[in-house]
Amino acid sequence: MYLSRNSGLWLVLLVLLLAACERKAQRRAQAFYDLDSLLNTQITRLVELQPSLEKEAVINGESEKVVLRDLDSASWAREFEIFRQLDLNEKTRNASQYRGEHGLRDATSNLAIIQYTAMQPLPLSYVRIYYQDTPEKIRRIEGEIFEENRLYASGRFLAMEFTDMNGGLAVVGYEIRGGQKMILGDSMKFAIKGALTYD
């Protein structure tokens, strides 16, 4: 009888405890700048603004260009998928593996930088977020990824540029460049550039 009367109280306490744990996990998961949300917001804006995308790919000196129009959210998500590798919030252990520095000055512009640097050899060696005045006014994100195993060594540099447009932030271009060396084969160099044009 006593147990059944207080089971509602126990249920409420359990729900509150679970909610507190969930909030704590969410705070810990956002130890770094939230690039995942930034990319999701950009995909939504690009579907609304409908820019054209001029894309150029160069692989081992062979070049190809294409202009894409009327891209939907799935197409923009595929274009930006590789940039999600720069989101350090993906793994909670990253909080102890990267050193964050805020308010650094860029020597070549009037921008400030938030920089996250790996404190030991890791595939993602650094992420830099360039901004004007406040971190909400992002102008550039960049990072470098290096992976090596018995079969190949691969390196990629990723960068994305932003500007203010129609009352909000909008991507104006991106770049992916790097190379891959197979242990028993040839090496490959590549560069992909995307430039967005708004009407």
FENDASUL-V289567 format. One record per residue. N is the residue number from 1. RES is the residue in one letter. SS is DSSP state (H for helix, E for strand, C for the rest). Layout:
n:N res:RES ss:SS
n:N res:RES ss:SS
This chain:
n:1 res:M ss:C
n:2 res:Y ss:H
n:3 res:L ss:H
n:4 res:S ss:H
n:5 res:R ss:H
n:6 res:N ss:H
n:7 res:S ss:H
n:8 res:G ss:H
n:9 res:L ss:H
n:10 res:W ss:H
n:11 res:L ss:H
n:12 res:V ss:H
n:13 res:L ss:H
n:14 res:L ss:H
n:15 res:V ss:H
n:16 res:L ss:H
n:17 res:L ss:H
n:18 res:L ss:H
n:19 res:A ss:H
n:20 res:A ss:H
n:21 res:C ss:H
n:22 res:E ss:H
n:23 res:R ss:H
n:24 res:K ss:H
n:25 res:A ss:H
n:26 res:Q ss:H
n:27 res:R ss:H
n:28 res:R ss:H
n:29 res:A ss:H
n:30 res:Q ss:C
n:31 res:A ss:C
n:32 res:F ss:C
n:33 res:Y ss:C
n:34 res:D ss:C
n:35 res:L ss:H
n:36 res:D ss:H
n:37 res:S ss:H
n:38 res:L ss:H
n:39 res:L ss:H
n:40 res:N ss:H
n:41 res:T ss:H
n:42 res:Q ss:H
n:43 res:I ss:H
n:44 res:T ss:H
n:45 res:R ss:H
n:46 res:L ss:H
n:47 res:V ss:H
n:48 res:E ss:H
n:49 res:L ss:H
n:50 res:Q ss:C
n:51 res:P ss:C
n:52 res:S ss:E
n:53 res:L ss:E
n:54 res:E ss:E
n:55 res:K ss:E
n:56 res:E ss:E
n:57 res:A ss:E
n:58 res:V ss:E
n:59 res:I ss:E
n:60 res:N ss:C
n:61 res:G ss:C
n:62 res:E ss:E
n:63 res:S ss:E
n:64 res:E ss:E
n:65 res:K ss:E
n:66 res:V ss:E
n:67 res:V ss:E
n:68 res:L ss:E
n:69 res:R ss:C
n:70 res:D ss:C
n:71 res:L ss:C
n:72 res:D ss:C
n:73 res:S ss:H
n:74 res:A ss:H
n:75 res:S ss:H
n:76 res:W ss:H
n:77 res:A ss:H
n:78 res:R ss:H
n:79 res:E ss:H
n:80 res:F ss:H
n:81 res:E ss:H
n:82 res:I ss:H
n:83 res:F ss:H
n:84 res:R ss:H
n:85 res:Q ss:H
n:86 res:L ss:H
n:87 res:D ss:C
n:88 res:L ss:H
n:89 res:N ss:H
n:90 res:E ss:H
n:91 res:K ss:C
n:92 res:T ss:H
n:93 res:R ss:H
n:94 res:N ss:H
n:95 res:A ss:H
n:96 res:S ss:H
n:97 res:Q ss:C
n:98 res:Y ss:E
n:99 res:R ss:E
n:100 res:G ss:E
n:101 res:E ss:E
n:102 res:H ss:E
n:103 res:G ss:E
n:104 res:L ss:E
n:105 res:R ss:E
n:106 res:D ss:C
n:107 res:A ss:C
n:108 res:T ss:C
n:109 res:S ss:C
n:110 res:N ss:C
n:111 res:L ss:C
n:112 res:A ss:E
n:113 res:I ss:E
n:114 res:I ss:E
n:115 res:Q ss:E
n:116 res:Y ss:E
n:117 res:T ss:E
n:118 res:A ss:E
n:119 res:M ss:C
n:120 res:Q ss:C
n:121 res:P ss:C
n:122 res:L ss:C
n:123 res:P ss:C
n:124 res:L ss:E
n:125 res:S ss:E
n:126 res:Y ss:E
n:127 res:V ss:E
n:128 res:R ss:E
n:129 res:I ss:E
n:130 res:Y ss:E
n:131 res:Y ss:E
n:132 res:Q ss:C
n:133 res:D ss:C
n:134 res:T ss:C
n:135 res:P ss:C
n:136 res:E ss:C
n:137 res:K ss:C
n:138 res:I ss:E
n:139 res:R ss:E
n:140 res:R ss:E
n:141 res:I ss:E
n:142 res:E ss:E
n:143 res:G ss:E
n:144 res:E ss:E
n:145 res:I ss:E
n:146 res:F ss:E
n:147 res:E ss:E
n:148 res:E ss:E
n:149 res:N ss:C
n:150 res:R ss:C
n:151 res:L ss:C
n:152 res:Y ss:E
n:153 res:A ss:E
n:154 res:S ss:E
n:155 res:G ss:E
n:156 res:R ss:E
n:157 res:F ss:E
n:158 res:L ss:E
n:159 res:A ss:E
n:160 res:M ss:E
n:161 res:E ss:E
n:162 res:F ss:E
n:163 res:T ss:E
n:164 res:D ss:E
n:165 res:M ss:E
n:166 res:N ss:C
n:167 res:G ss:C
n:168 res:G ss:E
n:169 res:L ss:E
n:170 res:A ss:E
n:171 res:V ss:E
n:172 res:V ss:E
n:173 res:G ss:E
n:174 res:Y ss:E
n:175 res:E ss:E
n:176 res:I ss:E
n:177 res:R ss:E
n:178 res:G ss:E
n:179 res:G ss:E
n:180 res:Q ss:E
n:181 res:K ss:E
n:182 res:M ss:E
n:183 res:I ss:C
n:184 res:L ss:C
n:185 res:G ss:C
n:186 res:D ss:C
n:187 res:S ss:E
n:188 res:M ss:E
n:189 res:K ss:E
n:190 res:F ss:E
n:191 res:A ss:E
n:192 res:I ss:E
n:193 res:K ss:E
n:194 res:G ss:E
n:195 res:A ss:E
n:196 res:L ss:E
n:197 res:T ss:E
n:198 res:Y ss:C
n:199 res:D ss:C
